[in-house]
Amino acid sequence: MYNSHYSLLEYDWAMELRNKYGFGAKNISLFLSQQGIFVSGGAIEGWIYHNKQPFQIKILNPIKDSSKFLDENKAYVFGVLCGDGWVTTKNRFGLNAIDLDFVQEFKRCIFEVYGLNCNIIERKGRKTNYGNGKTNYSITVCSKRAWLDVLKYNSFKTKTWIVPKEILESEDLKIKAAFLRGIFDSEGSIGLRRNGWAHLQVCSENKKYANREECFWKLFRFFF
């Protein structure tokens, strides 16, 4: 959700304090209040931890006109959203993962498709009795126009997603391959056998796509 009652100036000040000095939400709020600028701690937490932005940024950052066309980058984004990615009902979608290269590739594709330069948020793993947890990286796309464009192709719900028909019916094998790459980057792995052979496998909560007659598996027929 966007904070409509704060200005870009307040947002820029808060993000500068965060990026340059590593201030947390409490210290940022305190510093700004000393300058006569009053921003709630909740709003600042949303900005620095959850990639939320003032409403004005949404207006000043329209998506590319070319985003309405399907290309390899867009197909990859859709593949990721079928896997580790997520789509909410509140104008946002994104990705959380422990593989930084994976998140950076998703970010690159978002920029290429929609022209949106989103931040990657790093969260250190919590300490447990077994040691430190793995660092998590996340990216959130806060754009109603981009969100609506995504939903034109699929709901991308974890248990019921389908392969968009635009990808399935595309004559461009690179688009089909990019979609599969997004899924395998999210959920795929390589199993090694003793005889030297290897096999690819994908794990998902979507039971329907495991049926070989479903459209997901039909994509492989173009390559084998």
Contacts in CASP RR format, 6 or more apart in sequence:
PFRMAT RR
TARGET T0000
AUTHOR 0000-0000-0000
METHOD contacts of the structure
MODEL  1
MYNSHYSLLEYDWAMELRNKYGFGAKNISLFLSQQGIFVSGGAIEGWIYH
NKQPFQIKILNPIKDSSKFLDENKAYVFGVLCGDGWVTTKNRFGLNAIDL
DFVQEFKRCIFEVYGLNCNIIERKGRKTNYGNGKTNYSITVCSKRAWLDV
LKYNSFKTKTWIVPKEILESEDLKIKAAFLRGIFDSEGSIGLRRNGWAHL
QVCSENKKYANREECFWKLFRFFF
1 52 0 8 1.000
1 90 0 8 1.000
2 52 0 8 1.000
2 53 0 8 1.000
2 54 0 8 1.000
2 55 0 8 1.000
2 57 0 8 1.000
2 58 0 8 1.000
2 142 0 8 1.000
3 43 0 8 1.000
3 47 0 8 1.000
3 52 0 8 1.000
3 53 0 8 1.000
3 54 0 8 1.000
3 55 0 8 1.000
4 54 0 8 1.000
4 55 0 8 1.000
6 39 0 8 1.000
6 43 0 8 1.000
6 54 0 8 1.000
7 54 0 8 1.000
7 56 0 8 1.000
8 54 0 8 1.000
8 56 0 8 1.000
8 57 0 8 1.000
8 60 0 8 1.000
10 32 0 8 1.000
10 37 0 8 1.000
10 39 0 8 1.000
10 54 0 8 1.000
11 47 0 8 1.000
11 53 0 8 1.000
11 54 0 8 1.000
11 57 0 8 1.000
13 32 0 8 1.000
13 35 0 8 1.000
13 37 0 8 1.000
14 28 0 8 1.000
14 32 0 8 1.000
14 39 0 8 1.000
14 44 0 8 1.000
14 47 0 8 1.000
14 48 0 8 1.000
15 47 0 8 1.000
15 48 0 8 1.000
17 23 0 8 1.000
17 27 0 8 1.000
17 28 0 8 1.000
17 31 0 8 1.000
17 32 0 8 1.000
18 24 0 8 1.000
18 28 0 8 1.000
18 47 0 8 1.000
18 48 0 8 1.000
23 31 0 8 1.000
24 44 0 8 1.000
24 48 0 8 1.000
25 41 0 8 1.000
25 42 0 8 1.000
25 44 0 8 1.000
25 45 0 8 1.000
25 48 0 8 1.000
25 49 0 8 1.000
26 41 0 8 1.000
28 39 0 8 1.000
28 41 0 8 1.000
28 44 0 8 1.000
28 48 0 8 1.000
29 39 0 8 1.000
29 40 0 8 1.000
29 41 0 8 1.000
29 44 0 8 1.000
32 38 0 8 1.000
32 39 0 8 1.000
43 52 0 8 1.000
46 52 0 8 1.000
47 53 0 8 1.000
49 121 0 8 1.000
50 121 0 8 1.000
50 140 0 8 1.000
51 118 0 8 1.000
51 119 0 8 1.000
51 121 0 8 1.000
51 138 0 8 1.000
51 139 0 8 1.000
51 140 0 8 1.000
51 142 0 8 1.000
52 142 0 8 1.000
53 142 0 8 1.000
58 142 0 8 1.000
58 143 0 8 1.000
58 144 0 8 1.000
61 116 0 8 1.000
61 143 0 8 1.000
62 145 0 8 1.000
63 114 0 8 1.000
63 115 0 8 1.000
63 116 0 8 1.000
63 143 0 8 1.000
63 145 0 8 1.000
63 146 0 8 1.000
63 149 0 8 1.000
64 113 0 8 1.000
64 114 0 8 1.000
64 115 0 8 1.000
67 74 0 8 1.000
67 113 0 8 1.000
67 114 0 8 1.000
67 115 0 8 1.000
67 146 0 8 1.000
67 149 0 8 1.000
68 149 0 8 1.000
70 166 0 8 1.000
70 167 0 8 1.000
70 170 0 8 1.000
70 175 0 8 1.000
71 113 0 8 1.000
71 175 0 8 1.000
72 174 0 8 1.000
72 175 0 8 1.000
72 177 0 8 1.000
72 178 0 8 1.000
73 108 0 8 1.000
73 109 0 8 1.000
73 112 0 8 1.000
73 113 0 8 1.000
73 178 0 8 1.000
74 109 0 8 1.000
74 113 0 8 1.000
75 167 0 8 1.000
75 175 0 8 1.000
75 176 0 8 1.000
75 178 0 8 1.000
75 179 0 8 1.000
76 105 0 8 1.000
76 106 0 8 1.000
76 109 0 8 1.000
76 178 0 8 1.000
76 179 0 8 1.000
76 181 0 8 1.000
76 182 0 8 1.000
77 106 0 8 1.000
77 109 0 8 1.000
77 110 0 8 1.000
77 113 0 8 1.000
77 150 0 8 1.000
78 150 0 8 1.000
78 153 0 8 1.000
78 154 0 8 1.000
78 156 0 8 1.000
78 164 0 8 1.000
78 167 0 8 1.000
78 179 0 8 1.000
79 179 0 8 1.000
79 180 0 8 1.000
79 181 0 8 1.000
79 182 0 8 1.000
79 183 0 8 1.000
79 186 0 8 1.000
80 95 0 8 1.000
80 106 0 8 1.000
80 182 0 8 1.000
80 183 0 8 1.000
80 185 0 8 1.000
80 186 0 8 1.000
81 87 0 8 1.000
81 93 0 8 1.000
81 94 0 8 1.000
81 150 0 8 1.000
81 154 0 8 1.000
81 156 0 8 1.000
81 161 0 8 1.000
82 154 0 8 1.000
82 156 0 8 1.000
82 161 0 8 1.000
82 163 0 8 1.000
82 182 0 8 1.000
82 183 0 8 1.000
82 186 0 8 1.000
82 204 0 8 1.000
82 206 0 8 1.000
83 158 0 8 1.000
83 161 0 8 1.000
83 182 0 8 1.000
83 183 0 8 1.000
83 186 0 8 1.000
83 187 0 8 1.000
83 204 0 8 1.000
84 95 0 8 1.000
84 96 0 8 1.000
84 97 0 8 1.000
84 102 0 8 1.000
84 186 0 8 1.000
84 187 0 8 1.000
85 93 0 8 1.000
85 94 0 8 1.000
85 95 0 8 1.000
85 96 0 8 1.000
85 156 0 8 1.000
85 186 0 8 1.000
86 93 0 8 1.000
86 94 0 8 1.000
86 95 0 8 1.000
86 96 0 8 1.000
86 156 0 8 1.000
86 158 0 8 1.000
87 93 0 8 1.000
87 94 0 8 1.000
87 147 0 8 1.000
87 150 0 8 1.000
87 151 0 8 1.000
87 155 0 8 1.000
87 156 0 8 1.000
87 157 0 8 1.000
91 142 0 8 1.000
91 143 0 8 1.000
91 144 0 8 1.000
91 147 0 8 1.000
92 140 0 8 1.000
92 141 0 8 1.000
92 142 0 8 1.000
92 147 0 8 1.000
93 140 0 8 1.000
93 141 0 8 1.000
93 146 0 8 1.000
93 147 0 8 1.000
93 150 0 8 1.000
93 156 0 8 1.000
94 106 0 8 1.000
94 138 0 8 1.000
94 139 0 8 1.000
94 140 0 8 1.000
94 141 0 8 1.000
95 102 0 8 1.000
95 103 0 8 1.000
95 106 0 8 1.000
95 138 0 8 1.000
95 139 0 8 1.000
96 136 0 8 1.000
96 137 0 8 1.000
96 138 0 8 1.000
97 103 0 8 1.000
97 136 0 8 1.000
97 137 0 8 1.000
97 138 0 8 1.000
97 186 0 8 1.000
98 134 0 8 1.000
98 135 0 8 1.000
98 136 0 8 1.000
98 137 0 8 1.000
99 137 0 8 1.000
100 120 0 8 1.000
100 137 0 8 1.000
102 185 0 8 1.000
102 186 0 8 1.000
103 120 0 8 1.000
103 137 0 8 1.000
103 138 0 8 1.000
103 139 0 8 1.000
104 120 0 8 1.000
105 185 0 8 1.000
106 139 0 8 1.000
107 118 0 8 1.000
107 120 0 8 1.000
107 139 0 8 1.000
110 116 0 8 1.000
110 118 0 8 1.000
110 139 0 8 1.000
110 141 0 8 1.000
110 146 0 8 1.000
111 117 0 8 1.000
111 118 0 8 1.000
114 141 0 8 1.000
114 143 0 8 1.000
114 145 0 8 1.000
114 146 0 8 1.000
114 149 0 8 1.000
116 141 0 8 1.000
116 143 0 8 1.000
116 146 0 8 1.000
118 139 0 8 1.000
118 140 0 8 1.000
118 141 0 8 1.000
118 142 0 8 1.000
119 139 0 8 1.000
120 137 0 8 1.000
120 138 0 8 1.000
120 139 0 8 1.000
121 137 0 8 1.000
121 138 0 8 1.000
121 139 0 8 1.000
121 140 0 8 1.000
122 135 0 8 1.000
122 136 0 8 1.000
122 137 0 8 1.000
123 135 0 8 1.000
123 136 0 8 1.000
123 137 0 8 1.000
123 138 0 8 1.000
124 132 0 8 1.000
124 135 0 8 1.000
125 132 0 8 1.000
125 133 0 8 1.000
125 134 0 8 1.000
125 135 0 8 1.000
125 136 0 8 1.000
126 132 0 8 1.000
126 133 0 8 1.000
127 133 0 8 1.000
141 147 0 8 1.000
150 156 0 8 1.000
153 164 0 8 1.000
153 166 0 8 1.000
154 161 0 8 1.000
154 162 0 8 1.000
154 164 0 8 1.000
155 161 0 8 1.000
158 205 0 8 1.000
158 206 0 8 1.000
159 205 0 8 1.000
159 206 0 8 1.000
159 207 0 8 1.000
160 206 0 8 1.000
160 208 0 8 1.000
161 206 0 8 1.000
161 209 0 8 1.000
162 208 0 8 1.000
162 209 0 8 1.000
162 215 0 8 1.000
162 216 0 8 1.000
163 179 0 8 1.000
163 209 0 8 1.000
163 215 0 8 1.000
163 216 0 8 1.000
163 218 0 8 1.000
163 219 0 8 1.000
165 215 0 8 1.000
167 175 0 8 1.000
167 176 0 8 1.000
167 179 0 8 1.000
167 219 0 8 1.000
168 176 0 8 1.000
168 215 0 8 1.000
168 218 0 8 1.000
168 219 0 8 1.000
170 176 0 8 1.000
173 222 0 8 1.000
173 223 0 8 1.000
176 219 0 8 1.000
176 222 0 8 1.000
176 223 0 8 1.000
177 223 0 8 1.000
179 219 0 8 1.000
180 219 0 8 1.000
180 220 0 8 1.000
183 202 0 8 1.000
183 216 0 8 1.000
184 200 0 8 1.000
184 202 0 8 1.000
187 202 0 8 1.000
187 203 0 8 1.000
187 204 0 8 1.000
188 200 0 8 1.000
188 201 0 8 1.000
188 202 0 8 1.000
188 203 0 8 1.000
189 200 0 8 1.000
189 201 0 8 1.000
189 202 0 8 1.000
189 203 0 8 1.000
190 198 0 8 1.000
190 199 0 8 1.000
190 200 0 8 1.000
190 201 0 8 1.000
191 198 0 8 1.000
191 199 0 8 1.000
191 200 0 8 1.000
191 201 0 8 1.000
192 198 0 8 1.000
193 199 0 8 1.000
204 210 0 8 1.000
208 214 0 8 1.000
209 215 0 8 1.000
209 216 0 8 1.000
209 217 0 8 1.000
211 217 0 8 1.000
END
